[in-house]
Amino acid sequence: MPAAAQQASQAIQLRAVIELFTSQGCASCPPADNLIRRYARDNSIIVLTLPVTCWDYLGWRDTLAKDHFTIRQRIYAKIRGSRSIYTPQAVINGTAHMVGSDETAIGGALETTTTSALPVKVDITSTGETFRIAVAASNTRERSTILLAPFYRERSVSVDDGENAGKRLTYTNVVSGLLPIGQLPSSSPSAEAFVINLPRASALPDNTDGFAILVQSGNPDRPGQVIGAASYMQNTSPARTRHSPNL
């Protein structure tokens, strides 16, 4: 099959997106980084690692961290009524928060908040140098943002200073950026999907291995619940999407 031939995504009942806020300068984070790697093996879950800058002042600047990940974590904290942030922190579907190394809390949140698949279907189709992102029409009453999150499948870092000095840390699905690429209206005017055609170079910048698409209620300044998602990984199984027979 030619490289430009169309590759349809495989339908999977996607139930959760886990964002892990972590830092190379945090001694408590390696157990969470290891735990999140296990959840990444579950095809019904998208795992995203977002390294933050909040502990850079302790003696080691996180080599993978982005300021806008720290801002996103602070916004989440503000929404839940907190003035402070912490690491490691896991956020499930944009609404459930817990310590990222607490397997019991994460497992409990997955059971109570993800009893069914995400309500909005997202499909990713590769057509050579373009990805077709199709977000199914839905009955959501709140405006939602479509986010692009390119990521590296794995990154290992040797830490020379700070709380993890002398350790080599390994991270899973390390996000290189989180970019809004579209916005859904508060209600769909028709049964047609909302489609974005995304150039491959934009979806996979800087030699990233894959990308995730998140549909999150609200906007980047006040993100709400993740209501749909899909991911694509190069040189592995087809794109991972949520599919519902009633859509």
Phi, psi and omega per residue, in radians:
M1 nan 2.249 -3.137
P2 -1.012 2.684 -3.105
A3 -1.063 -0.535 -3.093
A4 -1.482 -0.018 -3.114
A5 -1.120 2.623 -3.085
Q6 -1.224 2.365 3.105
Q7 -2.115 1.935 -3.132
A8 -1.394 2.563 3.134
S9 -1.355 2.676 3.134
Q10 -1.565 2.316 -3.107
A11 -1.361 2.168 3.111
I12 -2.339 2.474 3.121
Q13 -1.311 1.579 -3.108
L14 -1.449 2.179 -3.027
R15 -1.995 -0.266 -3.048
A16 -2.752 2.615 2.925
V17 -2.091 2.178 3.095
I18 -1.915 2.078 3.010
E19 -1.714 2.208 3.088
L20 -1.931 2.042 3.053
F21 -1.621 2.060 -2.993
T22 -2.440 2.962 -3.125
S23 -2.656 2.436 3.058
Q24 -1.146 -0.353 -3.121
G25 -1.617 0.203 -3.077
C26 -2.015 2.041 -3.120
A27 -1.174 -0.368 -3.122
S28 -1.478 -0.134 -3.001
C29 -1.441 -0.596 -3.090
P30 -0.923 -0.706 3.085
P31 -1.053 -0.633 3.106
A32 -1.207 -0.691 3.117
D33 -1.076 -0.674 3.109
N34 -1.230 -0.695 -3.140
L35 -1.133 -0.735 -3.080
I36 -1.147 -0.472 3.102
R37 -1.113 -0.607 3.108
R38 -1.185 -0.731 3.130
Y39 -1.160 -0.461 -3.138
A40 -1.154 -0.322 3.119
R41 -1.367 -0.219 -3.133
D42 -1.488 2.011 -3.077
N43 -1.192 -0.183 3.109
S44 -1.610 0.057 -3.107
I45 -2.249 2.368 2.953
I46 -1.775 2.173 3.126
V47 -1.867 2.291 3.105
L48 -2.273 2.218 3.078
T49 -1.702 2.160 3.138
L50 -2.085 1.647 3.138
P51 -1.208 2.387 -3.060
V52 -2.007 2.862 -3.014
T53 -1.736 0.033 -2.910
C54 -1.141 -0.365 -3.129
W55 -1.876 0.221 -3.110
D56 -1.053 -0.488 -3.090
Y57 -1.254 -0.169 -3.083
L58 -1.413 -0.059 3.065
G59 2.258 -0.177 3.112
W60 -2.447 2.131 3.103
R61 -1.478 2.122 3.141
D62 -1.049 2.151 -3.041
T63 -1.374 -0.185 -3.129
L64 -1.943 -0.132 -2.994
A65 -1.271 2.646 3.067
K66 -2.226 2.439 3.124
D67 -1.033 -0.660 -3.063
H68 -1.279 -0.300 2.986
F69 -1.247 -0.706 3.093
T70 -1.098 -0.712 3.102
I71 -1.098 -0.748 3.126
R72 -1.057 -0.744 3.134
Q73 -1.128 -0.688 3.114
R74 -1.144 -0.631 3.098
I75 -1.130 -0.777 3.068
Y76 -0.984 -0.757 -3.138
A77 -1.097 -0.749 3.141
K78 -1.091 -0.695 -3.130
I79 -1.107 -0.664 -3.140
R80 -1.499 0.080 3.039
G81 1.535 0.366 -3.131
S82 -1.946 2.554 3.096
R83 -1.657 -0.108 -3.051
S84 -2.179 2.798 3.055
I85 -2.133 2.879 -3.118
Y86 -2.570 2.840 3.017
T87 -2.335 2.586 -0.094
P88 -1.383 2.507 3.094
Q89 -2.238 2.317 3.037
A90 -1.866 2.392 3.050
V91 -2.151 2.135 -3.085
I92 -1.851 2.120 3.125
N93 0.948 0.509 3.033
G94 1.370 -0.064 -3.011
T95 -2.235 -0.613 -3.112
A96 -1.623 2.279 -3.070
H97 -2.150 2.438 3.069
M98 -2.836 2.919 3.067
V99 -1.073 2.275 -3.006
G100 -1.176 -0.254 3.112
S101 -1.752 0.034 -3.098
D102 -1.537 1.607 -3.074
E103 -1.107 -0.621 -3.140
T104 -1.135 -0.767 -3.132
A105 -1.177 -0.726 3.126
I106 -1.129 -0.793 3.130
G107 -1.083 -0.699 3.114
G108 -1.145 -0.707 3.127
A109 -1.151 -0.665 3.111
L110 -1.127 -0.619 3.141
E111 -1.269 -0.669 -3.033
T112 -1.554 -0.512 -3.067
T113 -1.804 -0.163 -3.089
T114 -2.255 0.928 -3.136
T115 -1.254 -0.253 3.093
S116 -2.518 3.052 -3.131
A117 -1.180 2.761 3.085
L118 -1.016 2.475 -2.950
P119 -1.294 -0.341 -3.093
V120 -1.918 2.159 -3.126
K121 -1.359 2.332 3.081
V122 -2.206 2.258 3.112
D123 -2.089 2.435 3.056
I124 -2.074 2.212 3.094
T125 -2.203 2.267 3.112
S126 -1.649 2.231 3.095
T127 -2.233 1.151 -3.136
G128 1.345 -1.884 -3.071
E129 -1.646 0.196 -3.123
T130 -2.386 2.517 2.973
F131 -1.899 2.325 3.050
R132 -1.725 2.018 3.128
I133 -1.787 2.044 -3.117
A134 -2.055 2.052 3.094
V135 -1.826 2.063 -3.055
A136 -1.133 2.623 3.039
A137 -1.059 2.509 -3.101
S138 -2.466 3.025 3.136
N139 -1.790 0.330 3.142
T140 -1.113 2.486 -3.070
R141 -1.734 0.000 -3.106
E142 -2.065 2.471 3.078
R143 -1.047 2.444 -3.082
S144 -2.233 2.677 3.135
T145 -1.898 2.404 3.047
I146 -1.698 2.139 -3.067
L147 -1.990 2.450 3.042
L148 -1.837 2.262 3.141
A149 -2.274 1.518 3.032
P150 -1.140 2.555 -3.117
F151 -2.583 2.764 3.002
Y152 -1.682 2.328 -3.099
R153 -1.005 -0.723 -3.133
E154 -2.695 2.469 3.067
R155 -2.415 2.292 3.077
S156 -2.000 2.399 -3.055
V157 -2.331 2.301 3.009
S158 -1.590 2.130 -3.084
V159 -1.718 2.207 -3.046
D160 -1.798 -0.167 -3.080
D161 -2.639 3.036 3.106
G162 1.405 -2.885 -3.030
E163 -1.146 -0.426 -3.140
N164 -1.875 0.429 -3.110
A165 -0.972 2.345 3.107
G166 1.547 -0.082 -3.117
K167 -1.724 2.660 2.983
R168 -1.938 2.024 -3.024
L169 -1.823 2.455 -3.136
T170 -2.085 2.326 -3.077
Y171 -2.109 2.631 -3.080
T172 -2.014 2.353 3.105
N173 0.874 1.041 -3.090
V174 -1.371 2.023 -3.086
V175 -1.295 2.346 3.123
S176 -1.670 -0.284 3.126
G177 -3.067 2.741 3.124
L178 -2.286 1.844 -2.939
L179 -2.127 2.246 3.018
P180 -1.246 2.256 -3.121
I181 -2.122 0.003 3.122
G182 -3.112 2.924 3.139
Q183 -2.449 2.285 3.088
L184 -1.577 2.467 3.067
P185 -1.203 2.961 -3.098
S186 -1.158 -0.374 3.034
S187 -2.614 2.508 -3.090
S188 -1.347 2.259 -3.113
P189 -1.288 -0.274 -3.119
S190 -2.660 -3.140 3.139
A191 -1.463 -0.016 -3.099
E192 -1.352 2.558 3.109
A193 -1.253 2.673 3.015
F194 -1.524 2.089 -2.985
V195 -2.013 2.359 3.020
I196 -2.160 2.241 3.028
N197 -1.723 2.012 -2.980
L198 -1.979 2.104 3.099
P199 -1.038 2.489 -3.128
R200 -0.983 -0.666 -3.123
A201 -1.119 -0.521 3.109
S202 -1.405 -0.621 -3.121
A203 -1.302 -0.550 -3.071
L204 -2.221 1.136 -3.114
P205 -1.351 2.748 2.988
D206 0.967 0.686 3.076
N207 1.037 0.541 3.048
T208 -1.167 2.748 -3.034
D209 -1.597 -0.380 -3.087
G210 -2.915 -3.080 3.077
F211 -2.674 2.734 3.053
A212 -2.068 2.602 2.994
I213 -2.000 2.186 3.085
L214 -2.002 2.394 2.965
V215 -1.914 1.947 -3.017
Q216 -2.172 2.249 3.123
S217 -1.072 2.668 -3.099
G218 1.491 -2.643 3.140
N219 -2.426 3.004 -3.091
P220 -1.011 -0.438 3.109
D221 -1.405 -0.315 3.087
R222 -2.623 1.298 -3.102
P223 -1.256 2.506 3.130
G224 -2.020 -2.392 -3.064
Q225 -1.336 2.431 2.981
V226 -1.358 2.066 -3.040
I227 -1.912 -0.142 3.095
G228 -2.834 2.697 -3.133
A229 -2.908 2.806 3.020
A230 -2.772 2.824 3.085
S231 -2.471 2.746 3.128
Y232 -2.318 2.334 3.108
M233 -2.203 2.313 3.128
Q234 -1.276 2.524 2.999
N235 1.046 0.463 3.039
T236 -2.339 -2.662 3.123
S237 -1.161 2.877 -3.116
P238 -1.048 2.970 -3.118
A239 -0.970 2.598 -3.101
R240 -1.781 2.195 -3.127
T241 -2.376 2.873 2.982
R242 -1.663 2.397 3.131
H243 -2.295 2.383 3.080
S244 -2.223 2.265 -3.083
P245 -1.176 -0.274 -3.097
N246 -1.682 0.194 3.107
L247 -1.781 nan nan
